[in-house]
Amino acid sequence: MLDWKNRLGRSGSSGSSATADRAGHRSLLLALAAVVGLYLLVSLILGWYWSREPDRFPVQQHVRQAAEASQRQIANGYTTVETLKQVASTLLDKPGGYLTNDIAPPGLWLDNMPSWEYGVLVQVRDLSRALRKDFARSQSQSTEDPDLSKAEPLFNFDNRSWTLPASEAEYRNGIRFLDRYLARLSDPAPKAQFYARADNLNNWLGDVGTRLGSLSQRLSASVGRVRLDAKLAPELQAQGVAPEVEEERVETAWLQIDNVFYEARGQAWALSHLLRAVEVDFADVLAKKNATVSVRQIIRELEAAQEPLWSPMVLNGSGYGVLANHSLVMANYISRANAAIIDLRNLLSQG
């Protein structure tokens, strides 16, 4: 009798122990689910905040404040280089920092802001190259500026490298070399040069026009378009042979439409600031060529391309469909800016 009671007691205690284990496992799973849910919520909020595009900054006001803070004189070229520094710094110091090379959420999940960053980086690279090969040299046979020759390759470093070295580290070094050039440029006895000539400006605008023309084509391809491709051997062109024309349909992949759109917004954001700086440093050249209004027209179109997007996503309706096509709207502003750049280059090239 006692033996039976002991067995019953042992079986009851083992059952209650199993129940307690199951309750413990359930509590652990609930706690884990709560932690994961909280992490996803925080990531969602951070992702939304980090995806907000930086506001435009007043170029001349920023340059004056930077010159006062560093106790430097504003020499010719100072506005352009300081604005380039600020545009590049915005890539690294905006909310969330530089996101393109992130390997962890929420940066890993975002693609609109990395596309915007790449658009800004393209314009930073183009102007840093123009500074090195044109603006800081009196002629084609003159020596390159030592700091600019180091800055340009750093801005052309891989934009997706996250370590050894990280992209951010290389870009900060590029900004540091720009600042060294700026310090020599603003010295009372200048040890660096900036040549604000029409031919220098025209060369850089040629690169800008090429970028905007490509963007316009890529944006327009959001709805698909037919491109004529003339295939004719070079040796037959001089013989008056009619080319064989083939039609090719070009269309941006559906998953790439928003990337192209935000890359265009990034380029427009950076270029609008750089042109405002150029308008200051090249004021005399633009006035002599009656080209000041043309520059302001380009800036106006680029700033219109940065108006807030109220839709939760980039819509891709047909040209005359019910839904909007944000890519075509952007292509309109980019094309108009590119057309104004062509007119501006014509003015600059005239005697």
For each residue, the residues with C-beta under 8 A, 3 or more apart:
1: 4 5
2: 5 6
3: 6 7
4: 1 7 8
5: 1 2 8 9
6: 2 3 9 10
7: 3 4 10 11
8: 4 5 11 12
9: 5 6 12 13
10: 6 7 13 14
11: 7 8 14 15
12: 8 9 15 16
13: 9 10 16 17
14: 10 11 17 18
15: 11 12 18 19
16: 12 13 19 20
17: 13 14 20 21
18: 14 15 21 22
19: 15 16 22 23
20: 16 17 23 24
21: 17 18 24 25
22: 18 19 25 26
23: 19 20 26 27
24: 20 21 27 28
25: 21 22 28 29
26: 22 23 29 30
27: 23 24 30 31
28: 24 25 31 32
29: 25 26 32 33
30: 26 27 33 34
31: 27 28 34 35
32: 28 29 35 36
33: 29 30 36 37
34: 30 31 37 38
35: 31 32 38 39
36: 32 33 39 40
37: 33 34 40 41
38: 34 35 41 42
39: 35 36 42 43
40: 36 37 43 44
41: 37 38 44 45
42: 38 39 45 46
43: 39 40 46 47 105 106 109
44: 40 41 47 48 106
45: 41 42 48 49
46: 42 43 49 50 96 106
47: 43 44 50 51 105 106 107 109 110
48: 44 45 51 52
49: 45 46 52 95 96
50: 46 47 95 96 99 106 107 110 113
51: 47 48 110 112 113
52: 48 49 95
53: 113 116 265 269 306
54: 90 94 269
55:
56: 269 272 273 303 306
57: 61 62 86 273
58: 61 62
59: 62 63 79 83 273 276 277 280
60: 63 64 79 276 280
61: 57 58 64 65
62: 57 58 59 65 66 82 83 86
63: 59 60 66 67 74 78 79 82 83 277 280
64: 60 61 67 68 74
65: 61 62 68 69
66: 62 63 69 70 82 86
67: 63 64 70 71 72 73 74 78 82 186
68: 64 65 71
69: 65 66
70: 66 67 183
71: 67 68
72: 67 78 182 183 186
73: 67 78 186 187 188
74: 63 64 67 78 79 186
75: 78 185 186 190 194
76: 194 196 281
77: 80 81 135 185 194 196 281
78: 63 67 72 73 74 75 81 82 182 185 186 194 281
79: 59 60 63 74 82 83 277 280 281
80: 77 83 84 127 131 135 194 274 277 278 280 281
81: 77 78 84 85 131 178 181 182 185 194
82: 62 63 66 67 78 79 85 86 182 277
83: 59 62 63 79 80 86 87 273 274 276 277
84: 80 81 87 88 124 127 128 131 178 274 277
85: 81 82 88 89 175 178 179 182
86: 57 62 66 82 83 89 90 273
87: 83 84 90 91 120 123 124 270 273 274
88: 84 85 91 92 124 155 171 174 175 178
89: 85 86 92 93 175
90: 54 86 87 93 94 120
91: 87 88 94 98 117 120 121 124 171
92: 88 89 97 98 168 171 172
93: 89 90 97
94: 54 90 91 97
95: 49 50 52
96: 46 49 50 99 107 113
97: 92 93 94 168
98: 91 92 101 117 167 168 171
99: 50 96 102 107 110 113 114 117
100: 114 117 118 159 160 167
101: 98 159 160 161 162 166 167 168
102: 99 107 108 110 162
103: 108 162
104: 107 108
105: 43 47 108 109
106: 43 44 46 47 50 109 110
107: 47 50 96 99 102 104 110
108: 102 103 104 105
109: 43 47 105 106
110: 47 50 51 99 102 106 107 113 114
111: 114 115 258 259
112: 51 115 116 258 259 262
113: 50 51 53 96 99 110 116 117 262
114: 99 100 110 111 117 118
115: 111 112 118 119 258 259 260 261 262 263 266
116: 53 112 113 119 120 262 263 265 266 269
117: 91 98 99 100 113 114 120 121 159 266
118: 100 114 115 121 122 159 263 266
119: 115 116 122 123 262 263 264 265 266 267 268 269 270
120: 87 90 91 116 117 123 124 266 267 269 270
121: 91 117 118 124 125 155 159 266
122: 118 119 125 126 211 263 266 267 270
123: 87 119 120 126 127 208 211 267 270 271 274
124: 84 87 88 91 120 121 127 128 155 270
125: 121 122 128 129 152 155 156
126: 122 123 129 130 204 207 208 211
127: 80 84 123 124 130 131 204 274
128: 84 124 125 131 132 148 151 152 155 174 178
129: 125 126 132 133 152 207
130: 126 127 133 134 135 200 203 204 207
131: 80 81 84 127 128 134 135 136 145 148 151 152 181
132: 128 129 136 144 145 148 149 151 152
133: 129 130 137 144
134: 130 131 137 195 200 203 204
135: 77 80 130 131 194 195 196 200 204
136: 131 132 144 145 148 181 192 193 194 195
137: 133 134 140 142 143 144 145 193 195
138: 142 193 195
139: 142
140: 137
141:
142: 137 138 139
143: 137
144: 132 133 136 137 148 149
145: 131 132 136 137 148 149 181 192 193
146: 149 150
147: 150 151 177 178 180 181 184 192
148: 128 131 132 136 144 145 151 152 177 178 181
149: 132 144 145 146 152 153
150: 146 147 153 154 174 177
151: 128 131 132 147 148 154 155 174 175 177 178 181
152: 125 128 129 131 132 148 149 155 156 174
153: 149 150 156 157
154: 150 151 157 170 171 173 174 177
155: 88 121 124 125 128 151 152 170 171 174
156: 125 152 153
157: 153 154 161 165 167 170 171
158: 161 167
159: 100 101 117 118 121 167
160: 100 101 167
161: 101 157 158 164 165 166 167 170
162: 101 102 103 166 167
163: 166
164: 161
165: 157 161 169 170
166: 101 161 162 163 169 170
167: 98 100 101 157 158 159 160 161 162 170 171
168: 92 97 98 101 171 172
169: 165 166 172 173
170: 154 155 157 161 165 166 167 173 174
171: 88 91 92 98 154 155 157 167 168 174 175
172: 92 168 169 175 176
173: 154 169 170 176 177
174: 88 128 150 151 152 154 155 170 171 177 178
175: 85 88 89 151 171 172 178 179
176: 172 173 179 180
177: 147 148 150 151 154 173 174 180 181
178: 81 84 85 88 128 147 148 151 174 175 181 182
179: 85 175 176 182 183
180: 147 176 177 183 184
181: 81 131 136 145 147 148 151 177 178 184 185 192
182: 72 78 81 82 85 178 179 185 186
183: 70 72 179 180 186 187
184: 147 180 181 187 190 191 192
185: 75 77 78 81 181 182 190 191 192 193 194
186: 67 72 73 74 75 78 182 183 190
187: 73 183 184 190 191 192
188: 73
189:
190: 75 184 185 186 187 193
191: 184 185 187
192: 136 145 147 181 184 185 187
193: 136 137 138 145 185 190
194: 75 76 77 78 80 81 135 136 185 281
195: 134 135 136 137 138 200
196: 76 77 135 200 201 281 282 284 285
197: 200 201 285
198: 201 202 285 289 348 349
199: 202 203 348
200: 130 134 135 195 196 197 203 204
201: 196 197 198 204 205 278 282 285 348
202: 198 199 205 206 345 348 349
203: 130 134 199 200 206 207
204: 126 127 130 134 135 200 201 207 208
205: 201 202 208 209 341 344 345 348
206: 202 203 209 210 345
207: 126 129 130 203 204 210 211
208: 123 126 204 205 211 212 271 341
209: 205 206 212 213 338 341 342 345
210: 206 207 213 214
211: 122 123 126 207 208 214 215 267
212: 208 209 215 216 267 334 335 337 338 341
213: 209 210 216 217 338
214: 210 211 217 218
215: 211 212 218 219 260 263 264 267 331 334
216: 212 213 219 220 331 334 335 338
217: 213 214 220 221
218: 214 215 221 252 260
219: 215 216 222 260 261 264 327 328 330 331 334
220: 216 217 223 225 327 328 331
221: 217 218 224 225 250 251 252
222: 219 251 252 257 260 316 325 327 328
223: 220 251 316 318 319 325 327 328
224: 221 249 250 251
225: 220 221 249 250 251
226: 247 248 249 250
227: 247 248 249 250
228: 245 246 247 248
229: 245 246 247 248
230: 243 244 245 246
231: 243 244 245 246
232: 236 237 241 243 244
233: 236 237
234: 237
235: 238 239
236: 232 233 239 241
237: 232 233 234 241
238: 235
239: 235 236
240:
241: 232 236 237
242:
243: 230 231 232
244: 230 231 232
245: 228 229 230 231
246: 228 229 230 231
247: 226 227 228 229
248: 226 227 228 229
249: 224 225 226 227
250: 221 224 225 226 227
251: 221 222 223 224 225
252: 218 221 222 256 257 260 327
253: 256 257
254: 257 316
255: 259
256: 252 253 259 260
257: 222 252 253 254 260 261 314 316 327
258: 111 112 115 261 262 313 314
259: 111 112 115 255 256 262 263
260: 115 215 218 219 222 252 256 257 263 264 327
261: 115 219 257 258 264 265 314 326 327 330
262: 112 113 115 116 119 258 259 265 266 314
263: 115 116 118 119 122 215 259 260 266 267
264: 119 215 219 260 261 267 268 305 330 334
265: 53 116 119 261 262 268 269 305 306 330
266: 115 116 117 118 119 120 121 122 262 263 269 270
267: 119 120 122 123 211 212 215 263 264 270 271
268: 119 264 265 271 272 302 303 305 306 333 334 337
269: 53 54 56 116 119 120 265 266 272 273 302 306
270: 87 119 120 122 123 124 266 267 273 274
271: 123 208 267 268 274 275 302
272: 56 268 269 275 276 299 302 303 306
273: 56 57 59 83 86 87 269 270 276 277
274: 80 83 84 87 123 127 270 271 277 278
275: 271 272 278 279 295 298 299 302
276: 59 60 83 272 273 279 280 299
277: 59 63 79 80 82 83 84 273 274 280 281
278: 80 201 274 275 281 282 295
279: 275 276 282 283 286 292 295 296 299
280: 59 60 63 79 80 276 277 283
281: 76 77 78 79 80 194 196 277 278
282: 196 201 278 279 285 286
283: 279 280 286 287 292
284: 196 287 288
285: 196 197 198 201 282 288 289 291 348
286: 279 282 283 289 291 292 295
287: 283 284 290 292
288: 284 285
289: 198 285 286 347 348 350
290: 287 293 347
291: 285 286 294 295 344 347 348
292: 279 283 286 287 295 296
293: 290 296 297
294: 291 297 298 340 343 344 347
295: 275 278 279 286 291 292 298 299 344
296: 279 292 293 299 300
297: 293 294 300 301 340
298: 275 294 295 301 302 337 340 341 344
299: 272 275 276 279 295 296 302 303
300: 296 297 303 304
301: 297 298 304 305 333 334 336 337 340
302: 268 269 271 272 275 298 299 305 306 333 337
303: 56 268 272 299 300 306
304: 300 301 307 333
305: 264 265 268 301 302 330 333 334 337
306: 53 56 265 268 269 272 302 303
307: 304
308:
309: 314 326
310:
311: 314 315 324 326
312:
313: 258
314: 257 258 261 262 309 311 326 327
315: 311 323 324 325 326
316: 222 223 254 257 323 325 326 327
317: 321 322 323 324 325
318: 223 321 323 325
319: 223 325 328
320:
321: 317 318 325
322: 317
323: 315 316 317 318
324: 311 315 317 329
325: 222 223 315 316 317 318 319 321 328 329
326: 261 309 311 314 315 316 329 330
327: 219 220 222 223 252 257 260 261 314 316 330 331
328: 219 220 222 223 319 325 331 332
329: 324 325 326 332 333
330: 219 261 264 265 305 326 327 333 334
331: 215 216 219 220 327 328 334 335
332: 328 329 335 336
333: 268 301 302 304 305 329 330 336 337
334: 212 215 216 219 264 268 301 305 330 331 337 338
335: 212 216 331 332 338 339
336: 301 332 333 339 340
337: 212 268 298 301 302 305 333 334 340 341
338: 209 212 213 216 334 335 341 342
339: 335 336 342 343
340: 294 297 298 301 336 337 343 344
341: 205 208 209 212 298 337 338 344 345
342: 209 338 339 345 346
343: 294 339 340 346 347
344: 205 291 294 295 298 340 341 347 348
345: 202 205 206 209 341 342 348 349
346: 342 343 349 350
347: 289 290 291 294 343 344 350
348: 198 199 201 202 205 285 289 291 344 345
349: 198 202 345 346
350: 289 346 347
351:
